[in-house]
Amino acid sequence: MRSITVEDCMTPKVVTVSPDIQVPEAIRILLKHNITAAPVVDNEGTLIGILSESDCLEGTLNGSYFSQDAGLVRDYMTSQVVTADPKEDIITVYQRFMTDKAYRVPVVADGNLVGILSPKDLMSAVLEFYERPVDSA
């Protein structure tokens, strides 16, 4: 039986945000692309964090409570990022999703961001696996 790898089901075109933009601008980007999180990359394209909807809400709520700007993405992003390698088996990554409660997993190869894996990507791969005809060999 062939295993399904991360690169088989990841989303290769990744919407990213800069650590130096204001949180409301990041919210605009998330909403425009209908996504719930985005990898944060520096000027060289290096992954330095991930910004989720919850992070954005924290930034805007803190800003409104203290009557100040919402702050920069770098102030609210999660810097300890769970990542995956494109060659990994999705079962291994799924276990990481569950253990670390990482709902968006950037896919990194040779230090470069090459995709992102979401629960929807995993569900699509699982459904494809179950709907695939069984070999009669």
C-alpha positions in Angstrom: 0.0 0.0 0.0 1.4 3.4 -1.0 1.5 5.9 1.8 0.4 9.5 1.2 3.1 12.1 1.7 2.8 15.8 2.7 3.7 16.9 -0.8 0.8 14.8 -2.1 -1.8 16.9 -0.3 -0.2 20.2 0.8 -1.3 23.5 -0.6 1.8 24.7 -2.6 0.9 28.4 -3.0 1.2 29.9 0.4 -0.1 33.3 1.5 2.4 34.8 3.9 2.6 38.0 6.0 5.5 40.2 7.1 6.3 40.5 10.8 6.5 44.3 10.3 2.9 45.0 9.2 0.1 46.0 11.6 -2.3 43.3 12.8 -5.3 44.9 11.1 -3.5 44.6 7.8 -2.8 41.0 8.5 -6.5 40.5 9.2 -7.3 42.0 5.8 -5.0 39.5 4.2 -6.5 36.5 6.0 -10.0 37.6 5.2 -9.2 38.4 1.5 -7.8 34.9 1.0 -10.4 33.1 3.2 -7.7 31.5 5.4 -7.4 31.1 9.2 -3.6 31.5 9.6 -0.6 32.5 7.6 3.2 31.8 7.9 5.2 34.9 8.9 8.4 35.3 6.8 11.2 37.9 7.1 12.6 39.9 4.2 14.7 36.9 3.1 11.6 34.6 3.0 12.7 32.7 6.1 9.9 31.3 8.2 9.9 33.0 11.6 6.4 32.4 12.9 2.8 31.8 12.1 -0.1 34.2 12.7 -3.6 32.8 13.4 -7.0 34.3 13.8 -6.7 34.0 17.6 -3.4 35.9 17.4 -5.1 38.6 15.4 -8.0 38.9 17.8 -5.6 39.1 20.8 -3.7 42.0 19.0 -6.8 44.0 18.2 -8.6 43.4 21.5 -5.4 44.4 23.5 -5.1 47.5 21.3 -8.7 48.5 21.7 -8.7 47.8 25.5 -5.6 50.0 26.0 -6.7 52.6 23.4 -3.7 52.1 21.2 -2.7 50.6 17.9 -3.2 46.8 17.6 0.5 46.3 17.2 2.7 44.5 14.7 2.4 40.9 13.6 5.8 40.2 15.3 4.2 41.1 18.6 1.4 38.5 18.4 2.6 35.7 16.1 3.5 32.3 17.4 7.2 31.9 17.0 7.5 28.2 17.9 6.2 26.8 14.6 5.4 23.1 14.0 6.6 22.3 10.5 6.6 19.4 8.2 8.9 18.0 5.5 7.3 17.4 2.1 8.5 13.7 2.1 6.9 12.9 5.5 4.0 10.5 5.7 0.7 12.4 6.5 -0.1 10.0 9.4 3.0 11.3 11.2 2.1 14.9 10.5 -1.6 14.2 11.5 -0.3 12.9 14.9 1.7 16.1 15.2 -1.4 18.2 14.4 -3.3 16.4 17.2 -0.5 16.5 19.8 0.6 20.0 19.3 -2.8 21.4 18.3 -1.2 22.9 15.2 -4.0 23.6 12.8 -1.8 25.0 10.0 1.6 23.4 9.4 4.1 25.1 7.1 5.9 22.7 4.9 9.7 23.4 4.7 12.3 21.9 2.5 16.0 22.8 2.7 15.0 25.8 4.8 12.5 27.1 2.3 8.7 27.4 2.7 7.3 25.2 0.0 3.7 24.8 1.1 1.2 24.6 4.0 -0.9 21.7 5.3 -4.3 22.3 6.8 -6.9 19.9 8.3 -8.9 20.3 5.1 -5.8 19.1 3.1 -5.5 16.1 5.3 -9.2 15.3 5.1 -9.1 15.5 1.3 -6.1 13.1 1.2 -7.9 10.6 3.6 -11.1 10.7 1.5 -9.1 10.1 -1.7 -7.3 7.2 0.0 -10.6 5.6 1.0 -12.3 6.2 -2.3 -9.4 4.8 -4.3 -10.1 1.3 -5.7 -8.4 -1.6 -4.0 -5.7 -3.3 -6.2 -6.7 -6.8 -7.0 -3.1 -8.1 -7.1 
